[in-house]
Amino acid sequence: MAALMLQGTGSDVGKSVLVAALCRALTNRGLRVLPFKPQNMSNNAAVTIDGGEIGRAQALQAIACRVEPHSDMNPVLLKPQADRTSQLIVHGRVRGTLGSGNFREARGALMAEVLESYERLRTTCDIVVVEGAGSPAEINLRAGDIANMGFARTAGVPVVLIGDIDRGGVIASLVGTRAVIDDEDAAMIRGFLINKFRGDPALFADGYRDIERLSGWRGFGVVPWLKAAARLPSEDAVILERPADPHEGRRIIACPILPRISNFDDLDPLKLEPGVELVMVPPGQPIPAEAAIVVLPGSKATIADLAALRAEGWDIDIRAHHRRGGLVVGLCGGYQMLGRRIADPLGIEGAPAEVDGLGLLDVDTILSPAKTLRKVRGEALGTAVEGYEMHMGETVGGGTARPFAVLEDGSHDGAIDARGDVIGSYLHGLFASADLRRALLARVGVAGGGRDYRADVDAALDDIAADLSVHADIDGLLRIAEAGA
């Protein structure tokens, strides 16, 4: 069994996308490939075939391998709840909360469980493609590391280091990494990849050779800016900081960027619709008055994010939008915010609290330790729909007598107000359905639902794999993986 780990010189250098591209490229060669990330930190997650949850990037990488996502693909997931605390997910299940004070000690103790998942995967495939987290150059975090060199050395997995040339300083970031890590860590690195290059790669030939000379590592290629990656769901919240290009004549769907926004890739399928413009509203900006739909997204800390929403004045914007007859949609935590009350008697999200919701739906939510994790199918807005639930707590009240969806098992999801212009749902991924998008957009006078989102994502994976195969030495990477450490 072969294995290869892609680490980066920093966050957002394109590790997740290149792992997905390599997974699809090797899968297209007829190999059985599985993705793996020892430790991830993200509030974007997906439900797995074994009833757990993993980072959304690993779920996408599983799709790239044409297999179902499994909790072993991301055995440790940290979901930030506040500036200094994160929910700890191990093997797909909630294990508790970690604070900044006990994080290092706790993560080091998780190495055995990380290796259990890795060993289970490696016995069922030809090659495991592993993604690192952050950067191995963060030597202040090296003790107890399970995400980068700590895992690579323990499991004996060779590493290729990714540098992002688009952000500048790629020579310094790669050579600098070699300078600060210890010799035993450096010995695990077999080479590097240059990522996100724009223009003629020949212009970087001298720099490429300089990196090889100064680091002692061989290069495996210069990967161009992969345009098709824009059609893939993003796990990293960095993407939220990038404004969309405005387009005249489109109806606006607005979504406020809450401090603990989660599963914001739920909205990605809306970008396929030529008649609408998805606007992610940053703090300090009002929700556009001309918006046709306002979407309240998922949240990892619903009560805190509701307070932040009020502090921004977005609650006033949403009420004004509603009075004008605009459509309001709440997803998961956003659904909870639309109700009358949210209670957290056991302090699941922080200190015990009970707060007023926005009062647009006749429902109340009580948070509890039990976490609902399941994939579902059903019918909503007169169309077939499928998605997954991932939430803590229960939402009840008279509003649920008008559910958003009726599920296959006979249970109901969500609520719709009497006027039909406030919708709440616990279903993540529902916008992936072209029919559901068509039914929703019809309510604001927009024709939609023309493209199959899942097919579009699959085609994008083939496109980035094809580009990687042209610009990177896939055979060389495979030889490194097969040779091992």
Steps between C-alpha positions, in 0.01 A plus 500: 500500500630843402451835674594860434443811710455850360593769748507876440717795588190661652122500507302553178788397272269253325568174687138385501452565129829334398420194712160479330664542158760231574232266638295533182806473271611175668143367513469564127808279455307212653651513848290470814578825680386631838552846656613563855552802723616423854374823654279767353359825636185608320135578557418364155425132544317215331320190628672170423373159395567367852291775661784728608633832375822614334636819348330601177830491312549132580145427389581669168823301474298182554279603209821550301587138581146394405437354846264587785642728771592312821592633844843331476594750227517780762529342846549828691283800415502823700199728453565848643219625724666811645840667477654257750285187489421233243270202489709183474383232257684165510417222255196700393347543847496790747744435782489833681644849487862607483632834617821671396654405835466122463512468121862389462483233768169366374597479134822311574297236680292452185785365285410137572146555376626684192721201419208260550301679231800520268574130534140408427510705181836379375395135513209564260663695217801535271603845620405748772543870417546693823441871554689699760367799694649846521876469460787289637693827534287585806770347720341651811222243447727206427481334843203264502432565131264254332419706190829531311846361575387335821272278297735462200788375713290274721319341205803503268329699224715702254411867453481743208488866599270748321591866451251764385664730245190718462540651847868579437817394679479139388878452491535629855203296624639171366867559576406660832306191598812294441699743715276487808393135523736244649701261285287195576184684393675634191603145406132409463456759224574355156427808294271795434223624274447861395129581501275776358739621229365755253674552166786319328672248734824551308525839670548323833762251380787672682301530823401134476865396472592733788250326727643160404854621565433677830262241648652180367153385393395420144211674333196306379353774286348845469120478525304783338206681653233229478195692377272198537567503876258793525222249428590291804360552851740688723579392854722792593327815629774706330281480189237711678739794507505521120222717353297369208504681167173693460273417207231732377143376468523212747278457805704508820514220755669643809665306782656674803844370597458408865808459723443125541342432161501130413434293190491811283561271202124432526465816290745402225236347268327840482805625309393277210187706447546770233200697625631566852804653669614348830627781725684403820453805724804577720483665842457875476280482190119501488303221341412638153151648501445372146563136600234256385602231752689524828660175619603453861774235491603228740689595813728319745390738779141600431439722803830686460444544126147628562647762734754592231221524242317747724817697569543549125141617463428213265189407700353838404591438135339155508178628656480780240563245224220284640258792521565572132397143418852369448579132549701396810664157522672367812727194484576302817624766746335760280172310538540510878557878487174553311298358791367661817749367754831316518589337831834349597435382858804271516750743350560301181629806312642687800342638816137385553268750340154561356440769241229633275520400134388716210142381544430440131406134558280359775763261635731466800836323520660327798865409454611165640813278499348247257614570145284403203711369211318335213452508125139546392274502197151637464279757333508878540326779307341234281835350392727216605780610732794338674758624746630436848422613852779611734375684807475494877160557656135480408268756345130481585189716486188573303698605194615141444141413404594659166827311437749589231563135411334162550772234524496142377466361851184705552662760725486873429773761466487872557217749477342750261300799624136555406588748225754261351786748492697381806656155474707313756672165450762279662597348164849577377569453129143553390592764237695233310164389359429685175125445547509644852692806380245543220209484746663743742602755237154487341371656822696817417427496127826347380526204265765262633610145556668444167822322605576190703730617781639156585579430134664842475722424802594162354592659167707763682693222678579342163614841370739572787634143481569544129682829561706348781596207279635739237699725733615268781710184491228257606720198425772647720254565784373144470854360517564701817177369651584141413856525633379624839711668764 
